[in-house]
Structures are given as structure tokens and as C-alpha cells.
Amino acid sequence: MVAGVATPPDSVHVSDESSDEWQLLDDSSDDEEGDTQAGGPRIGRHDLITAPIITKDVFNLLASKADEAPTQYGVLGKTLGIHDNGEVTVPSDLRLYINTNAPFSAVICGVQGAGKSHTLSTILESMFIPNFSPIGNLKKPLAGLVLHYGEAGSGSLPNETAWLCSSVSSHVQGPPIKVYVSHSSLNTMRTVYAPLGEKLSVEPLYFRRRELDAAAILSMMSISSSESAPLYMQVILSILRDMGETYEFKGFIARLEEHKQKFNPAQLAGLEQRMALLMSFLEPEDVRKRSTKTKVRFAAGQLTIVDLSDPFLDEGAACGIFDIMTRLFVRAEVNTGKVLVVDEAHKYLMPGKASSGLTKSLMRLIRQQRHLSMRVLISTQEPTVVPPVLLDLCSVTILHRFTSPSWWQHLIQHVSADFSKSDAFDQVVRLQTGQAMILAPSGLSVISRPSVTPDNSKSTDKKGKSKDTSAIFKEPTVAHLGRRYIIMKTRRRVTTDGGASLLAVGYDR
């Protein structure tokens, strides 16, 4: 008690429920909307509509509260088991959904042939094919961007996500697909993608001058920091810094030409090499003059693929171009949600300097995904190429079969699942093709919690002694997956599987 201050009577501490101050403190409305059980932890409405992975049991339990369930979802597969600290439960309804309405990020990994690309394409089907109930409920298709860098030359293969435009049923209409390639490989890539039909178009990738802002210049030059940049790069940074908000491409080139006069032959050679790459992706004058209207790269319901499989482009150059395209995708007005696919990331997303700019962009994007309505899918054979911070940030991890203990050790340091009393790595090694382990702490499933019958649970025996007759039963409860994990089997596709294994005998495409 403070001297000179009277202690208020006990009656003052009684809550005045009519006070206006309770308007912003009372969370009963949110609890009532999200309270799916009595006696268990309450799941708020926000968690219900933004959970990335949801079991069908959750939908069944929320049948009377349809406005709380996600409005867009895709059938990902069927649940084979939910593992919790060594115990396994199987839900009454095996269907497993992925929430396509809310932003999320996922890493999908596994060796070749384990089902990684199949799972990725299954998720994309749920985001781009509307009005087909066997794969879920899609009211508003998303806009998508796929980054791909692979083998160049005549041995190139189409990016596997491109097969989404080729359906296996007359009831399914795949999305239109636009593929951008380097102009030096245009004819080769058109031949590579020709079997996919007319719903897919292949065009050369050119940047308009207004798209090449200061950040784009730094990406194309592979400049991530001024500390490690050579002298001629320092000059470029200085020019961009001086121009500031007044930057425009023509003025930048003019200033650079002035400074080039002071470079020695070695510096000039390095600069010319970088500038040649930049200028090769700049829209030519004749192309610009022929264009009567601005071409739209991204649109709702359309999948855009940037395929930089080119013998004249290395991983560093590809990452710089991917970085620019990612920023353009983020800025694009598409009036729907977006999905960015970093496909075959092990071929270009490396810990070294070459991919640092793209890695930083992905980190920023995942951190802001809710504000940008962005879904990010990173697909890779080798999880060690995914920077640890990206594994920490991703909301879903999907593990297909692999056998490397070093890969497993890399992953378990950055996921929340409890593997202390389970043979989880053995399960990953034994996964069949198409099966996967899913780690999604914010995902939702139904669990059974002990509950006690309320009131009037006391009675007396023959000797007059009181005894407890309350019944303990298990009540279904919606709960976060938390440290539990799911073993699932991915559903079949409704579009052509372009990644099927080619066998010598018995193969039927």
C-alpha cells in the first residue's frame, strides 16, 4: 500500500461488464466463432481460415459453421497416419486438404522418382483448375510464376509444371501457360515445348527499359554488397546512388559511358561482360516499335514459366534474371492471389555468392507473404541447398523419400516436429513413391481429448459414502498439428504427368 493513497474497496474490483472499455478487450466473439469444443484449447477463426494443411475431419466438425472453413481448398491426398510422440492415429476420414485461399510457403524435397514433382503439380492443379470437385473447391484461380533452370541444348526437357495445360479428361481444362526463354535459345525451346499443344506459348524474354530500375541493374550485375564488389562495380553503385530517385535507364548508360574512359583493360573487360548480359535481355528497338500494346506477363488463371535452360547462361546469371522477374511478379496487378514456384532449386539456389540476391528476395517474400497474398513453393532434390532461414520461415515441409542422413540432420534442426520417440528417419527412407511426410505446425486436425460429464456426477453407495460417477469420455477437438507430423499418399493427377519414368518394357505414356 502506497502512503497517502487509500485502498479501494473490494467492490471496485468487481468487473463492470457494461463498461465501454470492454469493447476492445472482450474476445468472446472470436472465441465463440472459433470454439469447436468444450474443455479444449480454442482455435480462433483466423487460424481456421489460414491453416495451410487441414484434415477432412476438421471440415466435418465445422459443418455447422461453414463460414469458418477455408473457402478455397484442394485435395492433396489421403492421410495414412498422424504421428504424435511415438503414437499413431488414423482419422475417420482420410482426405487431406491444402488451403489455396490463404498465403503459405512450403519446401518439397526428395530424390528423383519419389513423387516430389507429382506433389508440386498436384498442388498447382488445386490452384489453377476451377469447377472440378474431385480435386477440391476453387472459385478464383491464382496467378503463378515458375522459375526453372535446367539442362541446355537439344537434350532439354519441358519444365514439368508446363504439363498442367494438358489434361487427361475432357472435363478438365488446364490453365493457359506462357513460357519465357532467352532469345538465343528460342528456336530450340519452341521445339522442346511443341508437344504440349496450343495452350502453351513460348516467347523470348525481354525487359522493357522502364522495368530495369536500380535494383534490377544490381541483380543483373550480381552485386549483393559494396564491400566485396570490384572497382568497376563500385563505380556502378556510385552512379546509381547519385541518381537516386531520378534514375532512368538511358541516363544511367550515359553516365556509365563517361566513367568507362577511366577504366583499365581488365576492369573494362569485366564491365563489358556484365553489360553484354544486361543488353542481351533488353527489348530491341524494332521489337518495341512493333508492339502496339503492352504485353501482360502475369494474369489470373495463367501460369508463367521462366525457363533459362541456355548454354550461354550460368547459375549466377539465371539467379539475377529470376530476381528481376520475381520483383515484377510481386508488383503485378492480377486481382487474385499469387504463387511463386522455385522449381529444381538445387540447380541454381546455392549457398554461394551467385544466388545470394535471389535468396534474400525469397526471404523477404516469405516474411511478407500475408501482406502480398503470396504462396511460395520451393521444390528441390537436395534440401541442403535451401538456406536454413528459409526452412525456418516456411509453414509447410513435405518430405518424400531420401536416404541421406546428412540431409535428415540438416532438416530436423529447422522443423518443429518431435522425433525423439519415433523412427521418423526410417519412415522417410521406407516411403513408397507418392508417399510423403508432412510437417505443418499451423495445420489443423481433429484429436480426442478426455472430458468429464458435467454436474450431478456425485452419488452415494450403500454405506452412504459419496462416490464420483462422472463419466470420462473422449471428445473430438480441433487442434494445431504442432509437433505432430502426417504421413500421406498424394492423390492422382488430372493433368498429364510429364515426369513419368521411361521404362524399356511396359511403359505406356
C-alpha positions as CSV (number, residue, x, y, z in Angstrom):
1,M,0.0,0.0,0.0
2,V,1.4,3.4,-1.0
3,A,1.4,6.1,1.7
4,G,-1.3,8.6,1.3
5,V,-3.3,6.5,-1.2
6,A,-6.4,4.8,0.1
7,T,-7.0,1.2,-0.8
8,P,-10.2,1.0,-2.9
9,P,-12.9,-1.3,-1.5
10,D,-13.2,-4.8,-2.8
11,S,-16.4,-3.9,-4.7
12,V,-14.4,-1.7,-7.0
13,H,-12.6,-4.8,-8.4
14,V,-15.8,-6.4,-9.5
15,S,-15.9,-6.4,-13.3
16,D,-18.4,-3.9,-14.8
17,E,-19.4,-5.8,-17.9
18,S,-21.4,-2.8,-19.2
19,S,-18.3,-0.6,-19.3
20,D,-17.3,0.7,-22.8
21,E,-13.7,-0.3,-22.1
22,W,-14.7,-4.0,-22.6
23,Q,-15.5,-3.4,-26.2
24,L,-11.8,-3.9,-27.3
25,L,-10.9,-6.4,-24.5
26,D,-13.8,-8.9,-24.9
27,D,-12.7,-11.6,-27.3
28,S,-15.8,-13.7,-26.7
29,S,-17.0,-13.2,-30.3
30,D,-13.7,-14.6,-31.7
31,D,-13.8,-17.5,-29.2
32,E,-17.4,-18.3,-29.9
33,E,-16.7,-18.4,-33.7
34,G,-13.6,-20.5,-33.2
35,D,-14.6,-22.6,-30.2
36,T,-15.1,-26.1,-31.7
37,Q,-15.1,-28.0,-28.4
38,A,-15.7,-27.7,-24.7
39,G,-12.8,-28.1,-22.4
40,G,-10.1,-28.0,-25.1
41,P,-7.9,-25.2,-26.4
42,R,-9.9,-22.7,-28.5
43,I,-8.9,-22.3,-32.2
44,G,-9.6,-18.8,-33.3
45,R,-11.4,-18.1,-36.6
46,H,-8.2,-16.6,-38.1
47,D,-6.3,-19.8,-37.5
48,L,-9.2,-21.8,-39.1
49,I,-9.3,-19.9,-42.3
50,T,-5.5,-19.6,-42.7
51,A,-4.3,-23.1,-41.8
52,P,-2.2,-24.4,-44.7
53,I,-3.0,-28.1,-44.2
54,I,-6.4,-29.4,-42.9
55,T,-7.8,-32.9,-42.4
56,K,-11.3,-33.6,-43.6
57,D,-12.3,-34.3,-40.0
58,V,-11.9,-30.6,-39.3
59,F,-14.4,-29.8,-42.1
60,N,-16.8,-32.4,-40.7
61,L,-16.6,-30.9,-37.2
62,L,-17.2,-27.4,-38.5
63,A,-20.2,-28.5,-40.7
64,S,-22.5,-26.2,-38.7
65,K,-20.1,-23.3,-39.1
66,A,-19.4,-23.2,-42.8
67,D,-18.1,-19.6,-42.7
68,E,-15.2,-20.7,-40.6
69,A,-13.7,-23.3,-43.0
70,P,-11.4,-22.2,-45.9
71,T,-13.5,-21.2,-49.0
72,Q,-10.8,-22.5,-51.4
73,Y,-9.0,-25.8,-50.9
74,G,-7.5,-28.6,-52.9
75,V,-7.5,-32.4,-52.2
76,L,-3.8,-33.1,-51.6
77,G,-4.1,-36.7,-50.8
78,K,-5.1,-39.2,-48.1
79,T,-3.8,-39.4,-44.6
80,L,-2.1,-42.7,-43.7
81,G,-1.4,-41.7,-40.1
82,I,-0.8,-38.8,-37.8
83,H,2.2,-39.3,-35.6
84,D,2.4,-37.9,-32.1
85,N,5.4,-38.7,-29.9
86,G,5.6,-42.3,-31.0
87,E,1.8,-42.8,-31.2
88,V,-0.1,-43.1,-34.5
89,T,-3.7,-42.2,-35.1
90,V,-5.7,-42.6,-38.3
91,P,-8.6,-40.1,-38.8
92,S,-12.1,-41.4,-39.6
93,D,-12.0,-39.5,-42.9
94,L,-8.7,-39.9,-44.7
95,R,-9.0,-36.9,-47.0
96,L,-6.3,-34.3,-46.6
97,Y,-6.7,-30.7,-47.9
98,I,-4.3,-27.9,-48.8
99,N,-5.6,-24.4,-48.2
100,T,-5.2,-22.5,-51.5
101,N,-7.1,-19.4,-50.3
102,A,-4.5,-18.2,-47.7
103,P,-0.8,-17.4,-48.2
104,F,1.7,-20.1,-47.1
105,S,5.2,-21.3,-48.0
106,A,6.4,-24.8,-48.5
107,V,9.6,-26.8,-49.1
108,I,9.1,-30.0,-51.1
109,C,12.1,-32.3,-51.3
110,G,13.0,-35.9,-52.1
111,V,15.1,-37.9,-54.5
112,Q,14.3,-38.3,-58.2
113,G,11.3,-40.6,-58.7
114,A,10.0,-40.3,-55.2
115,G,7.0,-38.2,-56.2
116,K,8.3,-34.6,-55.5
117,S,7.3,-33.1,-58.9
118,H,4.0,-35.0,-58.8
119,T,3.1,-33.4,-55.4
120,L,4.1,-30.0,-56.7
121,S,1.9,-30.4,-59.8
122,T,-1.0,-31.7,-57.7
123,I,-0.9,-28.5,-55.6
124,L,-0.8,-26.3,-58.7
125,E,-3.8,-28.2,-60.1
126,S,-5.7,-27.2,-57.0
127,M,-4.7,-23.5,-57.6
128,F,-5.4,-23.3,-61.3
129,I,-8.2,-25.7,-62.3
130,P,-11.7,-24.5,-61.1
131,N,-15.1,-26.2,-61.2
132,F,-13.8,-29.7,-60.8
133,S,-15.0,-31.2,-57.5
134,P,-12.7,-34.3,-57.4
135,I,-9.7,-32.1,-56.8
136,G,-11.4,-29.6,-54.4
137,N,-13.1,-26.3,-54.5
138,L,-11.5,-23.4,-56.5
139,K,-13.6,-20.3,-57.0
140,K,-10.9,-17.9,-58.0
141,P,-7.8,-19.3,-59.8
142,L,-4.4,-17.8,-58.8
143,A,-1.7,-16.2,-60.9
144,G,1.6,-18.2,-61.0
145,L,5.3,-17.8,-61.8
146,V,7.7,-20.7,-62.1
147,L,11.4,-20.3,-62.1
148,H,13.3,-23.1,-63.9
149,Y,17.0,-23.6,-64.9
150,G,18.0,-26.9,-66.4
151,E,20.0,-28.8,-69.0
152,A,20.5,-26.8,-72.1
153,G,20.6,-27.8,-75.8
154,S,18.8,-30.4,-77.8
155,G,18.6,-32.7,-74.7
156,S,16.4,-30.1,-72.8
157,L,13.0,-31.2,-71.4
158,P,10.0,-29.1,-70.7
159,N,9.6,-27.9,-67.2
160,E,7.2,-30.4,-65.6
161,T,4.7,-27.8,-64.4
162,A,4.1,-27.0,-68.1
163,W,2.1,-30.2,-68.4
164,L,-0.7,-28.6,-66.4
165,C,-2.1,-27.3,-69.7
166,S,-2.5,-30.9,-71.0
167,S,-5.4,-32.7,-69.2
168,V,-6.3,-36.4,-69.1
169,S,-10.0,-35.7,-69.0
170,S,-12.4,-33.8,-71.3
171,H,-14.0,-32.4,-68.1
172,V,-10.8,-30.7,-67.1
173,Q,-9.5,-27.5,-68.7
174,G,-5.9,-26.8,-67.7
175,P,-4.6,-23.2,-67.4
176,P,-3.0,-21.3,-70.3
177,I,0.8,-21.3,-69.9
178,K,3.3,-18.7,-71.1
179,V,6.9,-19.7,-71.2
180,Y,9.7,-17.1,-71.4
181,V,13.1,-18.2,-72.6
182,S,16.4,-16.5,-73.6
183,H,16.3,-15.3,-77.2
184,S,19.5,-17.2,-78.0
185,S,17.7,-20.5,-77.3
186,L,14.2,-19.5,-78.7
187,N,14.0,-22.0,-81.6
188,T,15.4,-24.9,-79.5
189,M,12.9,-24.2,-76.7
190,R,10.0,-23.9,-79.0
191,T,10.8,-27.3,-80.3
192,V,11.1,-28.7,-76.8
193,Y,7.7,-27.3,-75.7
194,A,5.9,-28.0,-79.0
195,P,4.4,-31.4,-77.9
196,L,2.4,-29.6,-75.2
197,G,-0.1,-28.1,-77.6
198,E,-1.6,-24.7,-78.4
199,K,-2.5,-23.7,-74.8
200,L,1.2,-23.1,-74.3
201,S,3.2,-20.3,-76.0
202,V,7.0,-19.8,-75.9
203,E,8.3,-16.2,-76.2
204,P,11.7,-14.5,-75.8
205,L,12.3,-12.8,-72.5
206,Y,13.0,-9.1,-73.0
207,F,12.9,-6.4,-70.3
208,R,11.5,-3.0,-71.1
209,R,13.6,-0.1,-70.2
210,R,11.2,1.1,-67.6
211,E,11.4,-2.3,-65.9
212,L,15.2,-2.1,-65.4
213,D,15.3,0.0,-62.2
214,A,18.3,0.4,-60.0
215,A,17.5,-2.9,-58.2
216,A,17.3,-4.7,-61.5
217,I,20.7,-3.4,-62.6
218,L,22.2,-4.7,-59.3
219,S,20.6,-8.1,-59.8
220,M,21.8,-8.4,-63.4
221,M,25.3,-7.4,-62.3
222,S,25.2,-9.9,-59.4
223,I,26.0,-7.2,-56.9
224,S,24.9,-8.1,-53.4
225,S,27.0,-5.7,-51.4
226,S,29.5,-2.9,-52.0
227,E,32.2,-4.5,-49.7
228,S,33.1,-7.4,-52.0
229,A,32.4,-5.7,-55.3
230,P,35.3,-4.9,-57.7
231,L,36.2,-1.3,-58.6
232,Y,34.0,-1.1,-61.7
233,M,31.1,-2.4,-59.7
234,Q,31.8,0.3,-57.1
235,V,31.5,2.8,-59.9
236,I,28.1,1.4,-60.9
237,L,26.9,1.6,-57.3
238,S,28.1,5.2,-57.1
239,I,26.3,6.2,-60.2
240,L,23.1,4.6,-59.0
241,R,23.4,6.2,-55.6
242,D,24.0,9.6,-57.1
243,M,20.9,9.3,-59.4
244,G,18.7,8.1,-56.6
245,E,15.0,8.6,-57.3
246,T,15.8,10.4,-60.6
247,Y,17.2,7.1,-62.0
248,E,16.3,6.3,-65.6
249,F,18.0,3.7,-67.8
250,K,19.1,6.0,-70.6
251,G,20.7,8.4,-68.2
252,F,22.5,5.6,-66.3
253,I,24.0,4.2,-69.5
254,A,25.2,7.8,-70.5
255,R,27.0,8.3,-67.1
256,L,28.5,4.8,-67.3
257,E,30.0,5.6,-70.7
258,E,31.7,8.6,-69.2
259,H,33.3,6.6,-66.4
260,K,34.4,3.8,-68.7
261,Q,37.1,6.1,-70.1
262,K,39.0,5.8,-66.8
263,F,38.9,2.0,-66.6
264,N,42.0,-0.1,-67.2
265,P,41.7,-3.0,-69.7
266,A,41.0,-5.6,-67.1
267,Q,38.2,-3.5,-65.5
268,L,36.8,-2.7,-68.9
269,A,36.7,-6.4,-69.8
270,G,34.8,-7.3,-66.7
271,L,32.3,-4.4,-67.2
272,E,31.7,-5.2,-70.8
273,Q,31.0,-8.9,-69.9
274,R,28.3,-7.9,-67.4
275,M,26.8,-5.2,-69.7
276,A,26.6,-7.6,-72.6
277,L,24.4,-9.9,-70.5
278,L,22.2,-7.0,-69.5
279,M,21.8,-5.7,-73.0
280,S,21.0,-9.1,-74.4
281,F,17.8,-9.2,-72.3
282,L,16.9,-5.6,-73.2
283,E,14.0,-5.2,-75.5
284,P,15.3,-4.4,-79.0
285,E,14.2,-1.2,-80.7
286,D,12.5,-3.0,-83.6
287,V,10.5,-5.2,-81.2
288,R,9.5,-2.2,-79.1
289,K,8.3,-0.3,-82.2
290,R,6.3,-3.3,-83.5
291,S,4.5,-3.7,-80.2
292,T,1.1,-1.9,-80.4
293,K,0.2,-2.6,-76.8
294,T,2.0,-3.7,-73.7
295,K,2.1,-7.4,-73.3
296,V,0.8,-8.8,-69.9
297,R,3.2,-11.3,-68.4
298,F,1.0,-12.3,-65.5
299,A,-2.7,-12.8,-65.2
300,A,-5.3,-14.6,-63.1
301,G,-5.6,-18.2,-64.0
302,Q,-2.3,-18.2,-66.0
303,L,0.9,-19.9,-65.2
304,T,4.0,-18.1,-66.4
305,I,7.3,-20.1,-66.6
306,V,10.7,-18.5,-66.9
307,D,12.9,-21.3,-68.4
308,L,16.5,-20.2,-68.6
309,S,17.9,-23.5,-69.8
310,D,20.6,-22.0,-72.0
311,P,24.2,-23.0,-72.6
312,F,25.2,-19.3,-72.6
313,L,23.8,-18.7,-69.1
314,D,25.4,-19.9,-65.8
315,E,23.7,-20.2,-62.5
316,G,24.6,-16.7,-61.3
317,A,23.2,-15.0,-64.4
318,A,20.0,-17.1,-64.1
319,C,19.6,-16.1,-60.5
320,G,19.9,-12.4,-61.4
321,I,17.2,-12.7,-64.0
322,F,15.0,-14.7,-61.7
323,D,15.4,-12.0,-59.1
324,I,14.1,-9.4,-61.5
325,M,11.2,-11.5,-62.6
326,T,10.2,-12.2,-59.0
327,R,10.1,-8.5,-58.3
328,L,8.0,-7.8,-61.4
329,F,5.6,-10.6,-60.3
330,V,5.2,-9.1,-56.9
331,R,4.3,-5.7,-58.3
332,A,1.9,-7.0,-61.0
333,E,-1.8,-6.3,-60.5
334,V,-3.6,-9.6,-61.1
335,N,-6.7,-9.1,-58.8
336,T,-6.2,-12.6,-57.2
337,G,-3.7,-14.5,-55.1
338,K,-0.3,-15.4,-56.4
339,V,2.0,-18.4,-56.3
340,L,5.8,-18.4,-56.9
341,V,7.4,-21.8,-57.7
342,V,11.2,-22.2,-57.2
343,D,11.5,-25.4,-59.2
344,E,14.5,-27.7,-59.1
345,A,16.1,-25.3,-56.7
346,H,19.2,-27.5,-56.3
347,K,20.4,-26.5,-59.8
348,Y,20.8,-22.8,-59.0
349,L,19.8,-21.9,-55.5
350,M,23.2,-22.3,-53.8
351,P,24.8,-21.1,-50.6
352,G,27.5,-19.2,-52.6
353,K,27.5,-15.6,-53.8
354,A,25.9,-16.3,-57.1
355,S,22.4,-16.8,-55.7
356,S,22.6,-14.5,-52.7
357,G,20.4,-11.8,-54.3
358,L,17.6,-14.3,-55.1
359,T,17.9,-15.9,-51.7
360,K,17.4,-12.5,-50.0
361,S,14.4,-11.8,-52.2
362,L,12.8,-15.1,-51.3
363,M,13.4,-14.5,-47.6
364,R,11.8,-11.0,-47.9
365,L,8.9,-12.5,-49.8
366,I,8.2,-15.3,-47.4
367,R,8.3,-12.9,-44.4
368,Q,5.8,-10.6,-46.1
369,Q,3.7,-13.3,-47.8
370,R,0.5,-12.5,-45.9
371,H,0.6,-8.9,-47.0
372,L,1.4,-9.8,-50.6
373,S,-1.2,-12.6,-51.0
374,M,1.8,-14.8,-52.0
375,R,2.3,-18.6,-51.8
376,V,5.9,-19.8,-52.2
377,L,6.7,-23.4,-53.2
378,I,10.4,-24.4,-53.2
379,S,11.0,-27.8,-54.9
380,T,14.4,-29.5,-54.6
381,Q,16.0,-32.9,-54.6
382,E,18.6,-31.8,-52.1
383,P,17.4,-29.9,-49.0
384,T,20.8,-28.7,-48.0
385,V,20.8,-26.1,-50.8
386,V,17.8,-24.4,-49.1
387,P,19.2,-21.8,-46.7
388,P,18.4,-22.6,-43.1
389,V,16.5,-19.3,-42.7
390,L,14.1,-20.3,-45.5
391,L,13.5,-23.7,-43.7
392,D,12.8,-21.8,-40.5
393,L,10.3,-19.5,-42.2
394,C,8.4,-22.0,-44.3
395,S,5.0,-23.0,-42.9
396,V,4.9,-26.5,-44.5
397,T,7.7,-29.0,-45.2
398,I,6.9,-32.0,-47.4
399,L,9.4,-34.8,-47.4
400,H,9.4,-37.5,-50.0
401,R,11.8,-40.5,-49.9
402,F,15.5,-39.9,-49.4
403,T,18.3,-41.9,-47.8
404,S,20.9,-39.4,-46.8
405,P,21.5,-39.0,-43.1
406,S,23.2,-35.6,-43.7
407,W,20.0,-34.3,-45.4
408,W,17.9,-35.5,-42.4
409,Q,20.2,-33.8,-39.9
410,H,20.0,-30.6,-41.9
411,L,16.2,-30.7,-41.9
412,I,15.5,-31.6,-38.3
413,Q,17.4,-28.6,-36.9
414,H,14.9,-26.3,-38.6
415,V,11.5,-28.0,-38.1
416,S,9.3,-28.2,-35.0
417,A,8.2,-31.9,-35.2
418,D,9.0,-34.1,-32.2
419,F,11.1,-37.0,-33.5
420,S,12.5,-38.0,-30.1
421,K,10.4,-41.1,-29.6
422,S,9.9,-42.2,-33.2
423,D,11.7,-43.8,-36.1
424,A,11.0,-40.9,-38.3
425,F,14.1,-41.1,-40.5
426,D,13.4,-44.8,-41.0
427,Q,9.9,-43.9,-42.2
428,V,11.3,-41.4,-44.7
429,V,13.7,-44.0,-46.1
430,R,10.9,-46.5,-46.4
431,L,8.3,-44.1,-48.0
432,Q,6.8,-45.5,-51.2
433,T,6.6,-43.5,-54.4
434,G,3.9,-40.8,-53.9
435,Q,4.0,-41.0,-50.1
436,A,5.3,-38.1,-48.1
437,M,5.9,-36.9,-44.5
438,I,4.2,-33.5,-43.9
439,L,5.4,-31.1,-41.2
440,A,2.9,-28.2,-40.7
441,P,2.8,-26.8,-37.2
442,S,-0.1,-24.4,-38.0
443,G,-2.1,-27.1,-39.8
444,L,-5.3,-28.4,-38.3
445,S,-6.6,-31.9,-37.4
446,V,-9.1,-33.4,-35.0
447,I,-7.8,-35.0,-31.9
448,S,-9.6,-36.6,-28.9
449,R,-9.3,-35.0,-25.5
450,P,-10.6,-36.6,-22.3
451,S,-13.7,-34.8,-21.0
452,V,-15.9,-35.3,-17.9
453,T,-19.7,-35.3,-17.7
454,P,-20.8,-32.0,-16.1
455,D,-22.8,-31.6,-12.9
456,N,-24.8,-34.2,-10.9
457,S,-21.9,-36.6,-11.0
458,K,-21.9,-37.4,-7.3
459,S,-23.9,-40.2,-5.7
460,T,-23.7,-42.3,-2.6
461,D,-23.1,-46.0,-2.1
462,K,-25.0,-48.4,0.2
463,K,-22.9,-47.2,3.2
464,G,-23.8,-43.6,2.5
465,K,-20.4,-42.7,1.3
466,S,-20.1,-40.2,-1.6
467,K,-18.7,-41.5,-4.8
468,D,-17.8,-39.9,-8.2
469,T,-19.9,-41.3,-11.0
470,S,-18.7,-38.8,-13.6
471,A,-18.0,-40.4,-17.0
472,I,-14.7,-39.8,-18.7
473,F,-15.1,-39.8,-22.5
474,K,-13.0,-38.6,-25.5
475,E,-14.4,-35.6,-27.2
476,P,-13.3,-34.6,-30.8
477,T,-11.4,-31.4,-30.8
478,V,-9.8,-29.2,-33.5
479,A,-6.2,-28.6,-32.7
480,H,-3.0,-27.4,-34.4
481,L,-0.7,-30.2,-35.7
482,G,2.1,-28.5,-33.7
483,R,4.9,-31.0,-33.3
484,R,2.9,-33.9,-34.8
485,Y,3.5,-34.9,-38.4
486,I,1.4,-36.6,-41.1
487,I,2.3,-39.5,-43.4
488,M,0.2,-39.1,-46.6
489,K,-0.3,-40.5,-50.0
490,T,-0.6,-37.9,-52.8
491,R,-3.7,-38.1,-55.0
492,R,-3.6,-38.9,-58.7
493,R,-3.3,-36.0,-61.1
494,V,-6.0,-34.9,-63.6
495,T,-3.3,-33.4,-65.9
496,T,-0.6,-35.2,-67.9
497,D,2.3,-36.5,-65.9
498,G,5.3,-35.2,-67.8
499,G,7.8,-36.6,-65.3
500,A,6.8,-40.3,-65.5
501,S,9.7,-42.8,-65.6
502,L,10.7,-44.1,-69.0
503,L,11.0,-47.9,-68.9
504,A,12.4,-50.2,-71.6
505,V,9.4,-52.6,-71.4
506,G,5.8,-52.0,-70.3
507,Y,5.9,-48.2,-70.4
508,D,2.6,-46.6,-71.7
509,R,2.6,-42.8,-71.8
